[in-house]
Amino acid sequence: MGPPPSPLFWVAVGYLLGAIPFGLLLTRAFGAGDLRTIGSGNIGATNVLRTGRRGLAAATLLLDGGKGAVAVLLARHFTGSEHVAAIAGFAAFGGHLFPLWLNFRGGKGVATMLGVSLAGWWPAGVAALAVWLTGALVTRYSSVGGMLAALAAAVLFTIGRTTVPLDATWTFAAWAMAALLILKHADNIRRLRAGTESRIGAK
């Protein structure tokens, strides 16, 4: 007998997966210190990069994206429901932003949003990934690339509903992720306007 199809069960699974603070765990395990006391204090890959450990930053990026994708793929596999898969993916995103064991102070959610989007509907995920890379490389601001990517994913999921049979829940989840991600970047937006935002690679 497999896991139950109840959306609440998959909300819990998604949240618990998303709440795994890979950046914090990796930097501690490999002697790079407590990530919350370094740079911006964020637990995501961009802040891990500020430790000078590029390998750990890459691993954090992949794992934070992977946990979002896994939540979607598990829910889809065991329930066969895109509605439940979207809910599980959004819950994983929420778990990364607001992890219970870190007093609900998590990351900004860019990598997890990308992972959820790729597993949800790969064209939207690939487009969002391309926008993120382009935006970050051109501006050298990770925050700009991330916010643009979240908006791109939301737009693509919306357009996708008119061309492929995407469940409406995916559109709602994509826009909710974009809104929360931008809200989590409020400090970055203020620093961008003030010209004090750190560029990629700065410690």
C-alpha positions in Angstrom: 0.0 0.0 0.0 1.6 3.3 -1.1 1.5 6.7 0.4 -2.0 8.3 0.7 -3.2 10.7 -2.0 -4.3 13.3 0.5 -3.0 16.8 -0.4 -2.3 17.4 3.3 0.0 14.4 3.4 1.9 15.8 0.4 2.0 19.3 1.9 3.8 17.7 4.9 6.2 15.7 2.7 7.0 18.8 0.5 7.5 21.1 3.4 9.8 18.7 5.2 11.9 18.2 2.1 12.0 21.9 1.4 13.0 22.7 5.0 16.3 20.7 4.8 18.9 23.6 5.0 21.5 22.1 2.7 23.7 25.2 2.6 23.9 25.3 6.3 24.6 21.6 6.7 27.2 21.5 4.0 29.2 24.5 5.2 29.2 23.1 8.8 30.1 19.6 7.6 33.1 20.9 5.5 34.4 23.4 8.1 33.2 26.6 6.4 31.5 27.8 9.6 27.9 28.8 10.4 26.5 30.2 7.2 24.1 32.4 9.1 27.0 34.5 10.4 28.6 34.9 6.9 27.8 37.6 4.3 24.1 38.1 4.1 23.3 35.4 6.6 21.2 33.6 4.0 21.3 29.8 3.8 21.3 29.7 -0.1 24.0 29.0 -2.7 24.8 32.7 -3.3 25.8 33.1 0.3 27.7 29.8 0.4 29.7 31.2 -2.5 30.8 34.0 -0.2 32.7 31.5 1.9 35.0 30.9 -1.2 33.9 27.3 -1.5 32.6 27.1 -5.0 32.1 23.4 -4.8 29.9 23.7 -1.8 27.9 26.5 -3.5 27.3 24.3 -6.5 26.2 21.4 -4.3 23.9 23.7 -2.4 22.3 25.0 -5.6 21.8 21.5 -6.9 20.4 20.1 -3.6 18.1 23.0 -3.0 16.8 22.7 -6.5 16.6 18.9 -6.2 14.5 18.9 -3.1 11.8 21.0 -4.9 11.9 18.6 -7.9 11.8 15.5 -5.7 8.7 16.8 -3.9 6.9 17.2 -7.2 8.0 13.9 -8.7 7.1 11.9 -5.6 3.6 13.4 -5.4 3.1 12.9 -9.1 4.3 9.3 -9.0 2.2 8.2 -6.1 -1.0 10.1 -6.7 -1.0 10.7 -10.5 -2.4 14.1 -9.8 -0.9 17.3 -11.2 -3.0 19.2 -8.6 -1.3 17.4 -5.7 2.1 17.6 -7.4 1.8 21.4 -7.7 0.8 21.6 -4.0 3.7 19.5 -2.9 6.1 21.6 -5.0 4.8 24.8 -3.5 5.0 23.3 0.0 8.7 22.5 -0.6 9.3 26.1 -1.7 7.6 27.2 1.5 9.6 24.9 3.6 12.8 26.4 2.2 11.6 29.9 2.9 10.3 29.2 6.3 12.0 26.1 7.9 10.6 25.2 11.3 14.0 24.3 12.8 15.6 27.6 11.9 12.8 29.7 13.5 11.2 30.1 10.1 14.2 32.0 8.7 15.2 30.3 5.5 16.5 31.1 2.1 15.2 33.3 -0.8 14.0 30.2 -2.7 15.5 30.7 -6.2 17.0 27.3 -6.5 14.0 25.5 -5.1 11.6 27.5 -7.3 13.7 26.4 -10.3 13.6 22.8 -9.2 9.8 22.9 -8.7 9.4 24.6 -12.1 11.6 22.1 -14.0 9.7 19.1 -12.5 6.3 20.8 -12.9 6.6 21.6 -16.6 10.1 21.5 -18.0 9.8 24.2 -20.7 8.9 26.7 -18.0 11.7 25.5 -15.8 14.3 25.6 -18.6 13.1 29.1 -19.6 13.3 30.3 -16.0 16.8 28.8 -15.6 17.9 30.6 -18.8 16.5 33.9 -17.5 18.2 33.4 -14.2 21.6 32.7 -15.7 21.3 35.5 -18.2 20.1 38.0 -15.6 22.8 37.1 -13.1 25.6 37.1 -15.6 24.6 40.4 -17.3 24.0 42.3 -14.1 26.2 40.3 -11.7 23.4 40.5 -9.2 22.1 37.1 -8.1 18.9 38.8 -6.7 18.0 40.3 -10.1 18.5 37.0 -11.9 16.4 35.2 -9.3 13.5 37.6 -9.3 13.4 37.7 -13.1 13.5 33.9 -13.3 10.5 33.6 -10.9 8.5 36.0 -12.9 9.4 34.2 -16.2 8.3 30.9 -14.7 5.0 32.3 -13.7 4.4 33.9 -17.1 5.4 30.6 -18.8 3.1 28.5 -16.7 0.3 30.9 -17.5 0.9 30.8 -21.2 1.3 27.0 -21.0 -2.2 26.6 -19.8 -3.4 27.8 -23.3 -1.1 25.4 -25.2 -0.9 22.3 -23.1 -3.2 20.7 -20.6 -1.6 22.1 -17.5 -3.5 21.9 -14.2 -4.6 25.4 -13.1 -2.9 24.7 -9.7 0.5 25.1 -11.4 -0.3 28.6 -12.5 -1.4 29.6 -9.0 1.6 27.9 -7.5 4.0 29.7 -9.9 2.6 33.1 -9.3 2.5 32.5 -5.5 6.2 31.4 -5.6 7.1 34.5 -7.6 5.3 36.8 -5.2 6.9 35.2 -2.1 10.3 35.2 -3.7 10.1 38.9 -4.5 8.9 39.6 -1.0 11.9 37.7 0.4 14.1 39.9 -1.7 12.8 43.1 -0.2 16.1 44.0 1.4 17.9 43.2 -1.9 15.6 45.5 -3.7 16.3 48.3 -1.2 20.1 47.7 -1.6 19.7 47.7 -5.4 18.0 51.1 -5.3 20.7 52.4 -3.0 23.5 51.0 -5.1 24.8 48.9 -2.2 23.8 45.4 -3.3 26.7 42.9 -3.4 27.6 41.5 -6.7 28.2 37.8 -7.4 31.6 36.7 -6.1 31.8 39.4 -3.5 32.6 38.3 0.0 
